[in-house]
Amino acid sequence: MTDGASRRFVADAAMTQRRCPAPCWRCGLVNQQAGKPLVREVVLWDDLASLRRMVGSHLFSIPPETAMVATLPSPSSACFETNSPQFSGRIIDDPAALESFVPAWRDLVARCAWRNPCYEPEFLIPLLKYRGDESAGLLVIEGASAMDTNRHLYGVMPLVTKSFYHLPVRSVHAWRPDEAFDSTPLLDREHADDALSTIFTTLSGRGVRLLAFDTVSADAAFDGLIRRAAARQDRAIFTRDRFSRAAMQPGDDAETYLRQSMSKNRRKKAKRLLKKLQSVGSVALEHSSGANDVHQWAHEFVDLEASGWKGRQGTAMACQSESLAFFLELVDRCVPHDAIRFGRLTLDGVPIAMLVDLHSGGQVSGYKTTYDERFGEYSPGFLLELQNVHWLHELGCSLCDSCTDPNNELINGLYAQRLPFQSIVIGLDSAMNWPVTSLLPLMQTTARLTKSCVRKIRR
């Protein structure tokens, strides 16, 4: 194209706005008030002087020092067609309908910015199926672009409708029943910001006023993402709680790690306990390998758990048909993906301590543990957890989340790292900013003081 020449494209203003969402100097000028084209020709100019004469300096003034920026190359289709996905959200409340999403869901798991096994299909589908609240549903964020019209999954978060401090406004919570240990949504790492913003706008468009997360990541990157997204849409956040739980980032080898994380006296005590147990019978420390082991050990775990205090209180999985069905289906779904592993300590071939770990993308979550109370003096659960540190180093995982209570002394003395978590409430429209920043903190403080007073009176 020669100097002073122009390349002209005739386009209706509506077409211009559809192809390029933000009318700009590259695509022509659109009268925003009247919604009509100021010029019916969309002109791409190669010469700045000709452009000034056409538009007039009073409408388009470019400082000399930025004139180089306004000199355009031959136009490309990128000006008219964007490859950025256009996002939308919808809620699926039928667990049976989720099966069709599994391939796309697993693809999202491989691309997600923050791992959360509780929201992966192997865990969440049976959880919704057997333990689902009537109001529970799955919010999915989908998107397609002009260059790829196929719908792809960019975000997943289960929701449940539940009041917050009995306020007369519609509230939803990122669903985290007792079986789950994390409520961090699955977000595509390349589009996490847009996917999270779409979660907010989708819920707001459905009349939801408050969105609560209980035990969501407080990792600096995720925390910054969610607070920026809220601020950009003028949404207030109330941080109800912050805490951390034990985690392990394996080092060069297990012995070096344990020397750094455990005191010398505690390491000696562990050796004495193991030697004492070995004097009772034949001791073996094993982890599962293969589908047959996993299924057999799953039933052994259920039986061992039921033999202890949980069985006596009726809270063991064997005492609750829905919990048992969830666990066994979870195991079935995880096996093909090598996403679950059992560990056990046996005495004369009989399990006296067992653990269950969930695996996801090089990360491990310590899901469940149980032990035979008859051998409590030997601390079989502690000995098994100690051996698991060696197994995790051999496995080469990048991180193990203990998934335990923040005050668990046994694990806190074994794992040297900590993972930060928080519980937050987000107002989904500006009218909720004052209640979120002022009223909710006051109500929480009042509720805590009331509980404290009641406990003192009962004493």
N, C-alpha and C positions, 0 to 999 in steps of 0.2 A: 504494500500500500504506500503511495507517494505522500510527501509532506503536504498538508493542507487538505488532503482528501478525507472524505468521511465514508464510513460504511453504515448504511441505513437499514433499520429493521422496522417494518410497520407492525404495530401491535396494539390491540385494544388495551385500555388501562386495566381492565379486570384480569386479562391474561398476564399482564406485567406483574400485578400484585400476587397472582397465584404462583407464578414461577419464582419470583424473587420477593419473599415476604416483606423485606424492608426496602421500599422505594428509595433509590439513592442516585448519586451522580453518575454511576455507571449505566443505569437502566432507564434514566429519564426522570422527570419531575411529575409527581402526582399531587393534585389539589386534595389535601387530606380533609378539608372541611366539607367541600361539596361532593367528595367521592368521585369526581370526574377527572379525566386527564387534562392537565394543563397543556400538554402537547399530545397529539395523537400519534406522533412518530417517536419511537424509542431510538435515540440516536447515540451511537458510540463514535466519539470523535478521536482522531489520531493527532489532531493539531490543537494546541491550547488556544491560540489566537482565534481560530475559527470558532471554537467553543464559546469564547467570551463574546464574540460578535453575535452568535446565535441566541444565547441565553441572556446576556446583559450582565454587567458587573454588579448591578443592584440585586440580582437573584443568585448569582453564583460568583463569589469572590474567592480567589485562591491566591494566597501570599506567594510572592516570587520564590521564597526559599523552599516552598513545597510544590513548586510547579512540576518537578520531576515525577512526583507521586501521581499526578493527574494525567501523565502521558501514557496512554493505553496501548497495549499490544493488540494484535488482532484478537477479536473476541473469541472466547471459548464457551462451550456449553455450560460451564460451571456457573456462569452468570445467570443462566436461565433455569438450570436444573440443579437442585441441591441433593447431595448424597447423604445428608444428615437424616437419621430416622425421625419420623413424625410419631410421637408417642401417644398412647391412649391406655386407659386402665379399665378393667372390668372385674367384677367379683363372681367367682364360681362357688356355689354353695352345695353342689352335688358331688360327693366324694367319688362316685362312679365316673363322672365326667372327667376327672383328673387324669385317668389312665392315658387318655389320648395326648396329654401334654408331656408325658414322661420323656420322650426323646429330646424335645426342645428344652425341657427342664434340666435334664442332665447336661445338655450343652451349656446352659447358663451356669450350672455349678462349676464347670471347667473354666468359665470366664469370670466368675464372680470376684469382687474386690475383697470381700471378707467372708471366710468360710464359716458356715453354721450348719453342722450335720442335722440339727433339729428341723431345719427347713428344706432339707433335701427330700426328694420323692420317696426314698426308701423308708424314711422315718415319718414324714408328715402324712402320707396317704393312709397308712394304717392308724396313725394317731387320730386323724379326722374320722376315719371309718369306725373306730371302736371307742374313742374317748372324746369325740367331738361334742361341743356344746351345740344346742339347737341353732344358736345365732352365728356359729362359726362359719367362715367362708375363706376362700383364698383370693386375695387381690393379686392379679397378674398385670404386669406392665408390658405391653407389646408395642412394636414399632415396625414401620416399613419406610423405605426411601424411594425416590423417583427412579433410582438406578436398580433397585431390588424391591419389587412389589410384594415379595413374600413376607409374611408376618413373622417376626422373631421375638423371642422372650428376652426382656431386659431387666425384669424385676419380679420378685415373688415375696409375698408377706401374708401369712394367715392372720385373720382378724376375728375378734369376737366383740359383740355389743355388750357393754357393761357400764353401769353408771359409775361416776367418779365422785366420791364423798356425797352421794345422793343429790348431786346438782341436777336441776331440771333442764339439762341440755343433753343433746345426743352425743354420746361418747363411745369410742371404740378403742380396743387395746390390741396391740400386737400379741397374738395368742401365744401364751407360754404356760401350759398346764404343768402339773407336778412332774410329768415324765420328761419335760424339756428343760434345758439348762441355759438357753440363750434365745434372745428375741431379735437379734440383728438380722435385718432383711437381706435377701440375696440380691445384689445389684451388679449389673455388668460393669466391669472395671473401666471400660472405655467411655461409658455413658452413665456413670453412677449419679452424677449431679442431676442430669435430666430425668433419670428414672425416679429418683427420690422426689424431685419437684412434682412429677406426675402423680406420685402417691398422694402428696398433699392436695393437689388440685382435684384429683378424682374423688377423694373423700369429702372435700369441701363442697364439691358440686352435688354430692348426695345429701347435703345437709348436716354432715358431721361437724361438731364444734370443737371437740377435744380428741386428740390422739395420744395414747399413753403407751410407753415402752417400759416393761419391767425386765431388768437385767439385759440391757443392750450394751454393745461395745462402747467403751470410753477411750478407745485407742485414739491418739491425737488426730490421725487422718480422718477417721469416721466422725469423731466429734466435731472437727472443723467443717466437714462436709454438711452435716445435718444442721449445724448452726448457721452456716452461710446460706443454705437453702431456705431456712426459716426467715432469716433477716431479709433476704431478697424479696420475699413475698409478704413482708411485714407481719410475720407470725412470731408470737412470743413463746419462750420456753421456760418451764419451771423444772429445775433439777431437784428431784425429790431425795435422791440418795446417790452416793458414790462409794464404791468399795473395790477391793481387789481380791482375787483368789489365786491359790498357788498354781504355778505352771513350771514346766521344765523345757529349756532349750538345750538339747544334748550338746556336750562338749566333745573333746577329742576321744575320750573313752570314759566308760562308766566309773571306774575306780577313781580317776582324777576328779570327775564331777562330784562323787560322793564325799571325797576328802574335803572338797570346798563347801559342800552344802550341809554336811553332818559333822557334829563334834566327834572327837576321838573316842570319848566315853560311850557315845551312842553307837558307834560302829562296833566297839568291843561288846556292848550289850547284845547287839544283833547276832554276833558270832556265838555268844554264850547261849542265846535262846535257840538257835538252830542246832547246836551241839546237844542241848538238853532234849530237844524234840527227837533227834536222831537216836537218842538212847531208849526211846519208847518203841520205835519201830522203823521201818524203811521209809525214808522221806524222798519225795521226788518233786521237782519244780518243772512244770511243762506248760507250753502254750499250744493252742490248736493249730492244725495245719490241714487244710482241705475241708470240703463240704461235710463229709461224714463226721469228722471230729466236731465241727461247729454245731451241727444239729444235736448230736449226742450230748455235748457239753452244755448246750442251752437247757436241756431238760434236767441235767445234773444241777445246774445253777438254780433253777426253779425249786427243786427239791431241797437243796441246802438252805436256801433263803427261808423256805417255809418251816424249817426245823428250829428256827430261832425266835427271837422276840417279835419279829414281824408276823410270823405265823400265829403266835399267841394273841397278838393284838388284831389279827385279821387284816393286816395291811400288806402282807406278802402277795406277790403276783398269783400264786396258786390259790389264794383265797378270793380273788376277784377275777371273774371270767373274762371281763373286757380287757383288763390289764394284761392277763395272760395271753389272750388272743393277739393283742397289739404286739407284745414282745416277740412271740413266735413268728408272726408275719414280718416284723422288722428283721429278724434273723434270716428268714427265707429271702427277703428282698436284698439284703446286704451281701449274701454269699456270692452271687455271680460277679459282683464288683470288688470282691476281696475287701469289703468295707467294715468287717467286724472280726475281732479276734478275742478268744478267751484265754485266760491264764488260770492255772490251778496249782495248789500245793496239796499233795496227797500223802497220807500216812497209811502204809501197807495197802496202797492202791485205792484208798477211799478219799475223796476230796474233803479237806477240812477248811479250805479257803479258796475262793474263786473271784475273778474279776472279769469285766467285759469292757473292751476298748472299741470305740468307733473310729474308723480311719477315713480321712477325706483329704485328698490332694497333698499328701506328705505331712499332714497334721493329724494328731491323735487326740481324742477326747475320752477321759476316764469315766465311762458311763455308770457302771454299777460295780459294787463289791459286796461280798457276803462271806461269813465264816461260821464254823462250828463252835458254838459257845462252850462246849465241853472242854475245848482245848485252849480256852482264853488265856491261861497262864503262860502259854508259849508264844502269844501274839502272832498267830499264823497269818492274819491279814497284813500285818506290818512286814513280815518276812517275804510275803508274796509281792507287796508293793516295792520292796527293796530289789527283788529279782527283776521286777518289771523295768526298773531303771536300766538294767543291763540289756534287756530285750529291746527297749526303745533305742538304745545306742546302736545295737546291732542292726535294727531296722533302718536306721538313718533318717528318722523323722526330723522335721524342722522345729516342731513345737508340740508339747503335750499339755492340754488344759486339764487340770485335775477335776474340774466340775464339782468341787466340794464346797462346803460351807467355808466362808472366809476365816472362820475361827477354828478350823480343823487342825489341831496341834500336831497330829501324826504326819499329815501331808505337808503342813507348813514347815516342819523340821526336815523334810526329805527333799522338797523341790525348792530351788533357790530363787526362781523368778516369780513374778506376779503379773497377772493380766487384769487391767482396769475395766470395770463395768460401772454402769449407772442406771438409774431409773428416772425417766423424764416424762413430762407432759407438754404437748405442743398445742397451742391454740390455732385453730384452722381458719379463723377470720379475725380481722382487726378488732372487732367488737369484743373478742375474748382476751385481748391483751391485758386489760386491767385485772380481770379475774385470775388469769394465769400467773401474773407477776406479783399480785398483792393478796388476793383472796385465798388462793390455794395454799400458799405458804402459811397463812394464818390458820386455815382449817387443819392443816397437817400438824402444826404445833399444838393446837388445841386438842386434837385427837390423841397425840402422844402424851400430853400432860394428863388427860383424863384417864388413860390406861395406867399411867404411873400411879395416880392417886388411888385407883381401884385396887391395884396390887398391894399398895401399902395398907389400905383399909382391911383387906382380906387377911393380911398377916396378923 
